[in-house]
Amino acid sequence: MDTATVQAARGTRGILAATAAGAVFEWYDFYLCIALAPYLPKIFFPVEYGTASFLSAFTAYALGFMVRPIGGLLFGQLGDTIGRKLTFLITVVFMGFATFTIGLIPTFAEVGWISPAMLVALRVVQGLAVGGEYAGAAVYMAEFVPASRRGVTTGWIQITPTIGLILAIATFTVIREKLTEQEFLEWGWRLPFLASLLLLGLTVLLRARLPETPVFQWLRSTRNVSEAPVREVLGTPANRNALLVCLFGVTAGQGAVVYIGHAYVLFFLTNTLQLSLDAASKLAMANGLTTFFIVPLLAWLSDKTGRLRIILAGFLLAVIGLVPAFWLLSQAVNPELAAFRANNAVTIETDREQCGVHLFAGPWSKITLCDQVRGQLANYGLSFTLEHSPGQQAVTLSIGNHSAGITGRSEAQVRTQVEKALFGAGYPGIAWKYADGEPLIGQNGEPILDRTGADLAKVDYISATFAFQLIILMAALVYAPAAAFLSEYFHPRLRYLSVSLVYHIGNGWIGGLVPVIAATMVLQTGNTYAGLWYVMAVAGASLFIALVLLGGRKRRQIYE
């Protein structure tokens, strides 16, 4: 195709700003549920389900990712038949409607299991919308610029998920600080969802004014628009093979590495390292701001050295650096907890058959004593081993030289008994509760305990920042060149659908499941770092496949 058309239609700052603004809004909507994650179990699930409710909330969040490839299939076909502009205008309307409606859902206390069912349904709508959004924004901008500037230009699209995540966390943090815990749980959590209606109107206005891309106009003028993109992409061996190579060699590893930094690290800070949500959010936001510099820089570098080299460097760094980075983060954020874990072995002795896994808790779930104890230990950031004792229904919990029998029936009773055992063993995150300088004593004559969490005065912010930046660098390396790489990899005729499918299967299924799989692996193995193994395995597999099948591939031109 003649590049004169491209030169005449180069992306202006206004086009880039409108495209990026719309993408930021959609990611802000999508990530609101991440910011709300610590409160989801209390709002949409029964309190007595404890850790099972926490995993259920994670699963509800993950369902939004699971349906993203379906959204990619639906909207990708539209993008390759009716045009890029109109398609990603439709996706933003779907996203805005779903997000606003989440703010209207009644709580579990008000309508029971209807509440999480409504949350899941709206997360599905959000996932479908995002399935068409990323490819729309990435392909739209890629088709306005020449190859020499495609990396640096689309790099600005690549930072929109981070901006959306930071805005979501910042919004919830500000509201949370202005309200009491009770006010926030009763009505404050709804405000960011309801406010998205105003952002939706602004985004629709901006996107409605955008022109169609010169590439799609060229496809129309030459009568080269596909009439059946799905059949061409999935039914043609060459196109199908290209999809599989790109998926397993690039976007699978990319999704796993990106979401360990976007989602799981915040969970690790608050749940495993016992850092308060406010402190963890501020730490994540402060470190995440460097993404605005790192991603455009790496995207620009991909214009000079090639996209694939940058991505492969990120895979390699993830394989060798994830565990050291999270270990250093543990030592820096909560050194007292790190020392306690190193000096005190934790063992659960019970019948192993009593321990189950509950990815999505419901009326059908049987939450055992073993499940509750494991969940409580994981919530206190402790690794543990499970010793099989056939026929033993109760749980014997050993922490260092301290042993205790756990016999509680309710979640509250188990939590109290586990906290008492931890306190007796010298766990640093639990202390005797005081009032007016006097220790509080319960009706049973035992001390009333208070969960204190990580001591902010002892956080090593320099080391924590170094560890955080290492995690961010891994994600940035695999993500910065992605929009340019994927757009160049597929022919314009089938580009929107192809990019949507490989990106959202890799990032929606393989990456989006990182929090659920990681949390489940921690509970199953008793190892606080077990969740990282999944990411390392996927990144390593993508590194190998890309080197073997993509290493010698010459870069395709976008207007072939």
Rosetta blueprint (number, residue, H / E / L):
1 M L
2 D L
3 T H
4 A H
5 T H
6 V H
7 Q H
8 A H
9 A L
10 R L
11 G L
12 T L
13 R H
14 G H
15 I H
16 L H
17 A H
18 A H
19 T H
20 A H
21 A H
22 G H
23 A H
24 V H
25 F H
26 E H
27 W H
28 Y H
29 D H
30 F H
31 Y H
32 L H
33 C H
34 I H
35 A H
36 L L
37 A L
38 P L
39 Y L
40 L H
41 P H
42 K H
43 I H
44 F H
45 F L
46 P L
47 V H
48 E H
49 Y H
50 G L
51 T H
52 A H
53 S H
54 F H
55 L H
56 S H
57 A H
58 F H
59 T H
60 A H
61 Y H
62 A H
63 L H
64 G H
65 F H
66 M H
67 V L
68 R H
69 P H
70 I H
71 G H
72 G H
73 L H
74 L H
75 F H
76 G H
77 Q H
78 L H
79 G H
80 D H
81 T H
82 I L
83 G L
84 R H
85 K H
86 L H
87 T H
88 F H
89 L H
90 I H
91 T H
92 V H
93 V H
94 F H
95 M H
96 G H
97 F H
98 A H
99 T H
100 F H
101 T H
102 I H
103 G L
104 L L
105 I L
106 P L
107 T L
108 F H
109 A H
110 E H
111 V H
112 G L
113 W L
114 I H
115 S H
116 P H
117 A H
118 M H
119 L H
120 V H
121 A H
122 L H
123 R H
124 V H
125 V H
126 Q H
127 G H
128 L H
129 A H
130 V H
131 G H
132 G H
133 E H
134 Y H
135 A H
136 G H
137 A H
138 A H
139 V H
140 Y H
141 M H
142 A H
143 E L
144 F L
145 V L
146 P L
147 A H
148 S H
149 R H
150 R H
151 G H
152 V H
153 T H
154 T H
155 G H
156 W H
157 I H
158 Q H
159 I L
160 T H
161 P H
162 T H
163 I H
164 G H
165 L H
166 I H
167 L H
168 A H
169 I H
170 A H
171 T H
172 F H
173 T H
174 V H
175 I H
176 R H
177 E H
178 K H
179 L L
180 T L
181 E H
182 Q H
183 E H
184 F H
185 L H
186 E H
187 W L
188 G H
189 W H
190 R H
191 L H
192 P H
193 F H
194 L H
195 A H
196 S H
197 L H
198 L H
199 L H
200 L H
201 G H
202 L H
203 T H
204 V H
205 L H
206 L H
207 R H
208 A H
209 R L
210 L L
211 P L
212 E L
213 T L
214 P H
215 V H
216 F H
217 Q H
218 W H
219 L H
220 R H
221 S H
222 T L
223 R L
224 N L
225 V L
226 S L
227 E L
228 A L
229 P H
230 V H
231 R H
232 E H
233 V H
234 L H
235 G H
236 T L
237 P H
238 A H
239 N H
240 R H
241 N H
242 A H
243 L H
244 L H
245 V H
246 C H
247 L H
248 F H
249 G H
250 V H
251 T H
252 A H
253 G H
254 Q H
255 G H
256 A H
257 V H
258 V H
259 Y H
260 I H
261 G H
262 H H
263 A H
264 Y H
265 V H
266 L H
267 F H
268 F H
269 L H
270 T H
271 N H
272 T H
273 L L
274 Q L
275 L L
276 S L
277 L H
278 D H
279 A H
280 A H
281 S H
282 K H
283 L H
284 A H
285 M H
286 A H
287 N H
288 G H
289 L L
290 T L
291 T H
292 F H
293 F H
294 I H
295 V H
296 P H
297 L H
298 L H
299 A H
300 W H
301 L H
302 S H
303 D H
304 K H
305 T H
306 G L
307 R H
308 L H
309 R H
310 I H
311 I H
312 L H
313 A H
314 G H
315 F H
316 L H
317 L H
318 A H
319 V H
320 I H
321 G H
322 L H
323 V H
324 P H
325 A H
326 F H
327 W H
328 L H
329 L H
330 S H
331 Q H
332 A H
333 V H
334 N L
335 P H
336 E H
337 L H
338 A H
339 A H
340 F H
341 R H
342 A H
343 N H
344 N L
345 A L
346 V E
347 T E
348 I E
349 E E
350 T E
351 D L
352 R H
353 E H
354 Q H
355 C L
356 G L
357 V L
358 H L
359 L L
360 F L
361 A L
362 G L
363 P L
364 W L
365 S L
366 K L
367 I L
368 T L
369 L H
370 C H
371 D H
372 Q H
373 V H
374 R H
375 G H
376 Q H
377 L H
378 A H
379 N H
380 Y L
381 G L
382 L L
383 S L
384 F L
385 T E
386 L E
387 E E
388 H E
389 S L
390 P L
391 G L
392 Q L
393 Q L
394 A L
395 V E
396 T E
397 L E
398 S E
399 I E
400 G L
401 N L
402 H E
403 S E
404 A E
405 G E
406 I E
407 T L
408 G L
409 R L
410 S L
411 E H
412 A H
413 Q H
414 V H
415 R H
416 T H
417 Q H
418 V H
419 E H
420 K H
421 A H
422 L H
423 F H
424 G H
425 A H
426 G L
427 Y L
428 P L
429 G L
430 I E
431 A E
432 W E
433 K L
434 Y E
435 A E
436 D L
437 G L
438 E E
439 P E
440 L L
441 I E
442 G L
443 Q L
444 N L
445 G L
446 E L
447 P E
448 I L
449 L E
450 D E
451 R E
452 T L
453 G L
454 A L
455 D L
456 L H
457 A H
458 K H
459 V L
460 D L
461 Y H
462 I H
463 S H
464 A H
465 T H
466 F H
467 A H
468 F H
469 Q H
470 L H
471 I H
472 I H
473 L H
474 M H
475 A H
476 A H
477 L H
478 V H
479 Y H
480 A L
481 P L
482 A H
483 A H
484 A H
485 F H
486 L H
487 S H
488 E H
489 Y H
490 F L
491 H L
492 P H
493 R H
494 L H
495 R H
496 Y H
497 L H
498 S H
499 V H
500 S H
501 L H
502 V H
503 Y H
504 H H
505 I H
506 G H
507 N H
508 G H
509 W H
510 I H
511 G H
512 G L
513 L L
514 V H
515 P H
516 V H
517 I H
518 A H
519 A H
520 T H
521 M H
522 V H
523 L H
524 Q H
525 T H
526 G L
527 N L
528 T L
529 Y L
530 A L
531 G H
532 L H
533 W H
534 Y H
535 V H
536 M H
537 A H
538 V H
539 A H
540 G H
541 A H
542 S H
543 L H
544 F H
545 I H
546 A H
547 L H
548 V H
549 L H
550 L L
551 G L
552 G L
553 R L
554 K L
555 R L
556 R L
557 Q L
558 I L
559 Y L
560 E L
